[in-house]
Amino acid sequence: MMSRSRLLSCLWCGREIVDSESGRRRRYCRQSCRQRAYEHRSSLKGTGIPEDAVVLTAQEAADLADRWFAARCAAEDVATAVGEGASPDELAGLSATLVQLAREAERLR
């Protein structure tokens, strides 16, 4: 029987994780992400903030907003190109850029 893999996202940084169907499901892409998540959970104990809350620094929040802005601009570029009758090759390039920026925007950190 052929093993299938599934795409998951790291619970800490959001990077893609390729996981096989056998064994326990991976939650983090690397040991360092697992360690940061543990430190984060430990730092929230006794604060009243839910353990599964995502707390970002001001810089991390600004970086996230920048990534989403870049993705929105790329989506607007695709819409403009469609409206102007762009070639399939041009649309393919713009779409690939949009997908890449959207993947980057999914990361919280």
Contacts in CASP RR format, 6 or more apart in sequence:
PFRMAT RR
TARGET T0000
AUTHOR 0000-0000-0000
METHOD contacts of the structure
MODEL  1
MMSRSRLLSCLWCGREIVDSESGRRRRYCRQSCRQRAYEHRSSLKGTGIP
EDAVVLTAQEAADLADRWFAARCAAEDVATAVGEGASPDELAGLSATLVQ
LAREAERLR
3 20 0 8 1.000
3 21 0 8 1.000
3 22 0 8 1.000
4 20 0 8 1.000
4 21 0 8 1.000
5 18 0 8 1.000
5 19 0 8 1.000
5 20 0 8 1.000
5 21 0 8 1.000
6 18 0 8 1.000
6 19 0 8 1.000
6 21 0 8 1.000
7 16 0 8 1.000
7 17 0 8 1.000
7 18 0 8 1.000
7 19 0 8 1.000
8 16 0 8 1.000
8 17 0 8 1.000
8 18 0 8 1.000
8 19 0 8 1.000
8 25 0 8 1.000
8 26 0 8 1.000
8 27 0 8 1.000
9 15 0 8 1.000
9 16 0 8 1.000
9 17 0 8 1.000
9 106 0 8 1.000
10 16 0 8 1.000
10 17 0 8 1.000
10 27 0 8 1.000
10 28 0 8 1.000
10 29 0 8 1.000
10 30 0 8 1.000
10 33 0 8 1.000
11 27 0 8 1.000
11 28 0 8 1.000
11 33 0 8 1.000
11 37 0 8 1.000
12 28 0 8 1.000
12 29 0 8 1.000
12 33 0 8 1.000
12 34 0 8 1.000
12 36 0 8 1.000
12 37 0 8 1.000
12 40 0 8 1.000
12 109 0 8 1.000
13 29 0 8 1.000
13 33 0 8 1.000
13 107 0 8 1.000
13 108 0 8 1.000
13 109 0 8 1.000
14 29 0 8 1.000
14 106 0 8 1.000
14 107 0 8 1.000
14 108 0 8 1.000
14 109 0 8 1.000
15 29 0 8 1.000
15 107 0 8 1.000
16 29 0 8 1.000
16 103 0 8 1.000
17 26 0 8 1.000
17 28 0 8 1.000
17 29 0 8 1.000
19 25 0 8 1.000
19 26 0 8 1.000
27 34 0 8 1.000
28 34 0 8 1.000
28 37 0 8 1.000
40 55 0 8 1.000
41 51 0 8 1.000
44 50 0 8 1.000
44 51 0 8 1.000
44 53 0 8 1.000
44 55 0 8 1.000
45 51 0 8 1.000
49 55 0 8 1.000
54 108 0 8 1.000
56 64 0 8 1.000
56 108 0 8 1.000
56 109 0 8 1.000
60 108 0 8 1.000
60 109 0 8 1.000
64 105 0 8 1.000
64 107 0 8 1.000
64 108 0 8 1.000
67 101 0 8 1.000
67 104 0 8 1.000
67 105 0 8 1.000
67 107 0 8 1.000
68 105 0 8 1.000
70 101 0 8 1.000
70 104 0 8 1.000
70 105 0 8 1.000
71 98 0 8 1.000
71 101 0 8 1.000
71 102 0 8 1.000
71 104 0 8 1.000
71 105 0 8 1.000
74 94 0 8 1.000
74 97 0 8 1.000
74 98 0 8 1.000
74 101 0 8 1.000
74 102 0 8 1.000
75 98 0 8 1.000
77 94 0 8 1.000
77 97 0 8 1.000
77 98 0 8 1.000
78 91 0 8 1.000
78 94 0 8 1.000
78 95 0 8 1.000
78 98 0 8 1.000
81 90 0 8 1.000
81 91 0 8 1.000
81 94 0 8 1.000
82 91 0 8 1.000
86 94 0 8 1.000
END
